[in-house]
Amino acid sequence: MPRPTREIDVERAAVPMALWSGLDAPGVCVFASTPTRPLSLDRVGDLVEAVTGDRPDVLALS
């Protein structure tokens, strides 16, 4: 049963939304990365840097 809107912790819900948006920006599959899989944010940064030459703050890409 979904919780009523007034009971949702908006700030806590915003963190995974920013994470998934930041992963989506460079085309990283959200199902392969943190928090559910072993592809860490550091590794995502390594991959993006290898392709673009710049190391992003993944959460800032959202």
LODREN-762966 format. One record per residue: residue in one letter; y, x, z of N, C-alpha, C in turn. Coordinates in Angstrom, 3 decimals. Example, Ala and Ser with C-alpha at 12.3 -4.5 7.8 and 13.67 -1.06 7.14 Angstrom:
<pavos>
rest_nyy_nxx_nzz_cayy_caxx_cazz_cyy_cxx_czz
a_-5.690_13.190_7.800_-4.500_12.300_7.800_-3.300_13.200_7.800
s_-2.250_12.850_7.080_-1.060_13.670_7.140_0.030_12.900_7.870
</pavos>
This chain:
<pavos>
rest_nyy_nxx_nzz_cayy_caxx_cazz_cyy_cxx_czz
m_-1.164_0.835_0.000_0.000_0.000_0.000_1.245_0.894_0.000
p_2.138_0.757_-0.974_3.365_1.564_-0.992_4.239_1.275_0.228
r_4.936_2.310_0.671_5.844_2.153_1.800_7.147_1.519_1.335
p_7.820_0.773_2.191_9.122_0.212_1.832_10.121_1.317_1.512
t_11.038_1.048_0.618_12.017_2.042_0.196_12.774_2.637_1.371
r_13.098_1.859_2.358_13.865_2.365_3.501_13.095_3.392_4.314
e_11.794_3.506_4.118_10.973_4.459_4.865_10.689_5.743_4.089
i_11.117_5.831_2.857_10.848_7.007_2.039_11.809_8.135_2.426
d_11.273_9.332_2.645_12.079_10.512_2.948_12.553_11.093_1.615
v_13.763_10.736_1.228_14.285_11.089_-0.091_14.387_12.595_-0.272
e_14.873_13.310_0.731_15.008_14.762_0.604_13.647_15.431_0.413
r_12.646_14.954_1.139_11.304_15.533_1.006_10.703_15.204_-0.361
a_10.979_14.044_-0.897_10.474_13.659_-2.210_11.184_14.426_-3.320
a_12.425_14.856_-3.089_13.203_15.545_-4.116_12.685_16.949_-4.406
v_12.079_17.602_-3.426_11.603_18.973_-3.621_10.522_19.054_-4.696
p_9.443_18.253_-4.629_8.459_18.343_-5.706_9.022_17.889_-7.056
m_9.967_16.963_-7.034_10.570_16.533_-8.296_11.335_17.689_-8.945
a_12.082_18.461_-8.144_12.792_19.627_-8.662_11.808_20.689_-9.144
l_10.737_20.881_-8.391_9.714_21.851_-8.779_9.107_21.487_-10.130
w_8.668_20.235_-10.261_8.017_19.833_-11.505_8.983_19.836_-12.671
s_10.227_19.501_-12.445_11.228_19.563_-13.501_11.477_21.013_-13.911
g_11.552_21.901_-12.911_11.740_23.326_-13.195_10.570_23.929_-13.936
l_9.362_23.464_-13.664_8.187_23.953_-14.391_8.161_23.397_-15.811
d_8.613_22.180_-15.959_8.614_21.538_-17.270_9.619_22.189_-18.219
a_10.742_22.679_-17.697_11.798_23.259_-18.538_11.293_24.394_-19.434
p_10.524_25.363_-18.900_10.006_26.410_-19.791_8.655_26.060_-20.429
g_8.175_24.835_-20.185_6.926_24.405_-20.806_5.671_24.748_-20.024
v_5.805_24.987_-18.723_4.650_25.295_-17.873_4.008_23.986_-17.426
c_2.715_23.891_-17.574_1.994_22.687_-17.171_2.076_22.506_-15.654
v_2.572_21.354_-15.232_2.710_21.105_-13.799_1.354_21.032_-13.107
f_0.298_20.800_-13.859_-1.031_20.725_-13.266_-1.651_22.103_-13.063
a_-1.027_23.155_-13.592_-1.545_24.513_-13.448_-0.818_25.297_-12.370
s_0.234_24.731_-11.836_1.071_25.488_-10.921_1.059_24.924_-9.514
t_1.789_25.615_-8.688_1.939_25.255_-7.296_2.461_23.832_-7.160
p_2.183_23.060_-6.190_1.447_23.384_-4.973_-0.047_23.103_-5.068
t_-0.525_22.576_-6.194_-1.935_22.182_-6.266_-2.829_23.208_-6.935
r_-2.283_24.173_-7.612_-3.079_25.160_-8.341_-2.578_26.569_-8.049
p_-3.319_27.595_-8.454_-2.985_28.968_-8.078_-1.843_29.622_-8.856
l_-1.282_28.983_-9.875_-0.179_29.596_-10.630_1.089_29.510_-9.777
s_1.453_30.632_-9.164_2.576_30.658_-8.233_3.916_30.679_-8.968
l_4.983_30.413_-8.238_6.313_30.477_-8.834_6.652_31.900_-9.265
d_6.172_32.896_-8.530_6.391_34.292_-8.941_5.727_34.563_-10.286
r_4.528_34.054_-10.455_3.797_34.253_-11.715_4.480_33.506_-12.858
v_4.981_32.307_-12.584_5.736_31.567_-13.603_6.949_32.393_-14.017
g_7.642_32.975_-13.029_8.778_33.850_-13.340_8.364_35.023_-14.201
d_7.204_35.625_-13.902_6.682_36.735_-14.721_6.452_36.294_-16.165
l_5.859_35.117_-16.331_5.556_34.621_-17.676_6.826_34.337_-18.476
v_7.787_33.692_-17.840_9.043_33.387_-18.538_9.786_34.680_-18.868
e_9.780_35.624_-17.945_10.439_36.906_-18.185_9.783_37.665_-19.334
a_8.477_37.592_-19.425_7.764_38.280_-20.508_8.155_37.722_-21.878
v_8.459_36.443_-21.932_8.808_35.811_-23.207_10.292_35.925_-23.511
t_11.152_35.704_-22.506_12.588_35.622_-22.755_13.363_36.871_-22.374
g_12.798_37.696_-21.491_13.513_38.861_-20.985_14.342_38.559_-19.755
d_14.457_37.300_-19.398_15.201_36.885_-18.207_14.239_36.292_-17.187
r_14.511_36.577_-15.920_13.664_36.028_-14.847_14.419_34.871_-14.195
p_13.942_33.651_-14.393_14.658_32.504_-13.851_14.278_32.175_-12.410
d_15.150_31.453_-11.757_14.807_30.782_-10.512_14.244_29.443_-10.965
v_12.949_29.268_-10.867_12.268_28.097_-11.441_12.857_26.798_-10.891
l_13.137_26.755_-9.609_13.696_25.532_-9.027_15.093_25.239_-9.556
a_15.818_26.251_-9.991_17.167_26.040_-10.536_17.134_25.550_-11.976
l_15.975_25.581_-12.615_15.863_25.117_-14.006_15.858_23.605_-14.115
s_15.667_22.932_-12.996_15.568_21.464_-13.040_16.880_20.822_-13.423
</pavos>
